[in-house]
Amino acid sequence: KKARHNLLIFMKMENERLLFQCAEIGAGWISWAEFVEYSHNIAKHDLVAYFDSLLQLLAELCFDRFKENISIISRLFPRELVYKAMISRPLDASDPDAELPPQIRASFTRLMIRLYVDVEPMSRINAPRFTRILSKIDDELLEATYTLGDVDDLVSFVISHMQASAGAQYASEVNANYLTQEVLSLCRFLVECGQFQSVDALKRLIAVMSPLLD
């Protein structure tokens, strides 16, 4: 049990800052910048890459709405904590560069989908396959059978990320592209489950996503 415990990297939020704890480092709760420094200078392994792989593993353990795993992992990573790690914002106001890298944020975005978005009782809406004029779609057709509760923060995150990218994707920016891929996965599920519940919301989404097609 102790060996399994040592494999985890724990997180908590304190005064709007994300803090990390790892048994291999043994330094208590530390900031992301300190975590990276310890990973490079003290730890025997690349803990940043390990943490990224760990997040991806935890997300896969929740695949296909595995309720038991979701229940356990959601206690380790509450929604507020996962959302804080997703957003593009410095984690320490005194150190503007101390924010999570895109690849880690991408893994947290996938974890958000598996823990708090693609969960019961959400179900995809069977949308018609024929073409319609966007301005003439009845709002009633966009209503969802179920809702996730307050998803305004997730919708705002999707929109702000698309606006920040301004339609520019470069092959050399691999980690940034991974993040965009996960944001698009989140966006797709929200749309398919009717979480963009008005024509205005869909128009706003299309406006920021269209440049990505170029």
N, C-alpha and C positions, 0 to 999 in steps of 0.2 A: 504493500500500500504506500509506504514511504517513497519507494522508487518511482511509482506512478505519479505521485504528488510532485516529485522533483522534475518531472518532464514538462510540467505546465509552466507557463509564464502568466502571472496574474496581473490584473489591471484594476484600478479604481480611479474615481474622479474626486478631486479635492480642490475646492476653491476654483472651479472651472478649469483645472489642469488635469491632464491625464498622467497617472503615475504607474510605474511598472515594478514588478518584483519577480526575481528569478532565483531559484535555489542555487544555481551554479555560480551566480555572482555573489550572493550572500551579502548584499549591501542595503537591505531594507527597500523601502519605496523610493524610487528614483525617477527623474524626468526622462523623456525620450532621448534628449541630447546626451544625458549621462548613460543611458542604456546603450546607445551606439558607441560611446567612448569605451565603456566596459567591454563591449563585444569585441572591439578592435584591439584593446590593449591587455585585457586580463583573462577573458574567457578562452577556453580551449577550442571553441568552435565559433562559427559565424552565427551569432544568436539572432541577428536581424533576419537572415535567410531562414533560420529555423522557426522563428516566430511567424513569418509569412506562411511557411509550409504548415505550421500548426493551425493557423486560422483556416486555411483551405481544407485541412483534414476535418476540423470541427464542422465546417459548412457541409462537407460531403456526408458526415455522419447524420446530418439532418435531412438528407435527400429524400424526396418523395414523402415529406411530411411525417417523418419517423417521430411519433409523439413522445416516446420515452426519452430519446436523445435530446429532442428539443427542450423538454422540461428540465433536464439536467444542465444543458449548456446555457440555456437562457438565464439560469441562476448565476452562472459565472460571468456572463456578458449581458447585463440588463440593456434594454433598448436605448436608454439615454446614453449609456457608455458607448454602444456601437455607433450611434448617430454622431456623437462627438468626434469619434475617430474617423468617420466618413468625410466630414465637411472640410473644406479647404480653408483652414484658419490656423494661425499660429497657436500652438499649445501653451506658450509661455510669452506673455506680453513683453517681458524684458529681453526676450530672445526671438525676434521675428523669424529667424531661420529654423527654429526648433519645431517644425511641423512634420507630421508623418509623411513619408515618401509616397508617391502615387501607387506603387505596387501594394503597399500595406493597406492603403485606403481602399484599393480595389478589392482586396480580400475581406475587409470589413463590410464593404457594400454587398458582396456575395453572402456574407454571414447575416446581414440584415434581411436579405431576401429569404433565406432559409429559416431564420428564427422568428421573424415578425411580419413577413409579407405573404409568402407562399405557405400559408397555414390555414387550417380549418377555422371558420366555415367558408373561406373564400373560394369562389369558383369562377371560371372564365365564362364570359358572356358569349353566346353563339351569335356572332355578328353576321349580318347578311353579306354575301360575297359580291353582290352587284354594285355598280358604281352609283354614287349619289353626289349631288352638288353640296359642298360643305355648308354653304349659307342656308340651305333649305332643310337641313337635318332637324327633326323635332327633338327637343331636349329630352322628351320622355323616353326616347329610344336609348338614351345614354345612361339611364338609371340602373344602378346595380342592385342585385337581390340582397347582397350583404355588403357591409362596409367594414373597413379596418379600424374605424374610429377616426382619430385625428391623424391624417396623413399629409397635412399641409406642409410639414417640415420636409417630408420626402419629395413632395412635388416641387417645392422651392429649391431643394438640393439639385434635382434633375435639371430644372430650368437654369439655375445659376451656373452649373457645370457646363451646359451647352453654350451659354452666353460667353463664358470665360474662354472656351476653346475657339469660339468665333469661326467654327467650321474648318479649322486648321488642324490636320492630323499629319504627322511626319513619321516615316518608317523608322527613323533613328530613335524616336522617343518611345521605346518599347513599353516601359512601365506606365507612362501616361496613357498609352493606347489601351493597356490592360484595364486601367481605371475607367476609361470611356466605355469599353466593352461591358463592364459590370454595371455602369450607370444605365446603359441602354437596356440591359437585361431587366433592371429594376423598373425602368420606364415602361417597357413592354408589358410586364406583368400588371402594373398599375392601370395601364390603358385597357388591357384585356379583361380586367376585373371591374371596369367601370368606375375607376377612382378619379378620372377626369370627367366630371359629371355635367359639363356644359359645353356648348359649342365654342364659347369664348376661351375656355381652358384648352380645348383642342387646337384652336387657332394659334394660341400663344405657344403651345408646344411645337406645332408645325413650323412656326416662324423661326424658332431657334435650331430646329433639327434639319431644316432644308439645306443649309450650307454644308452639312456633313455629306450630302450626296454629290457634291462637286468634286 
